[in-house]
Amino acid sequence: MDELSKQLLKEILPVEKEFVPPVARSKADEPHAADHWSHAVLLERAAYLHKMAKYGDGSASETLKEFPGHCAMLSVRGRSGIAELHENFADLFCVLGGRATLVTGGSIIGAHTVAAGEIRGDSVEGGTRQELRAGDFAHVPAGVPHQMLLSGEDTFSSLVMKIEENPA
């Protein structure tokens, strides 16, 4: 603040204290503020990701936010996924639209490590199959092989929470 501004404030303000402008704060700065993504916003982002998946390799995702011990992601598929196993993270799927078959358990064919604690492969063999549709929730514990399979022209979109977890 320049000297002229300070002098004017001293004349206007009844107290002889230096004026300190308030610090702008957003809701995200508040210690107990909640993060929120409306259903409409998630569907709008999913529509954008559908376009990216269509003109890319058949899938697209984005990390919405990282938190201590977990993160929120949006995922869209226009094709079946590869087999995955996360040694230290569980996946919690909240299905927004479409349908897919989630295969869990069994073993990963063609397994290879892509990063610390992250294993990928061609497919899951001998697992349990569960159909997922809009509104469904599915929890895949850390250390469990899993794969999302799509049929025909089906598409699939979900909010995915990756949660740090120690496998039993």
Secondary structure, 3 states (H helix, E strand, C coil): CCHHHHHHHHHHCCCCCCCCCCCCCCHHHCCCCCCCCCHHHHHHHHHHHHHHHHHCCCEEEEEEEEECCEEEEEEEECCCCCEEEECCEEEEEEEEEEEEEEEECCEEECCEEEECCEEEECEEECCEEEEEECCCEEEECCCCCEEEECCCCCCEEEEEEEEECCCC
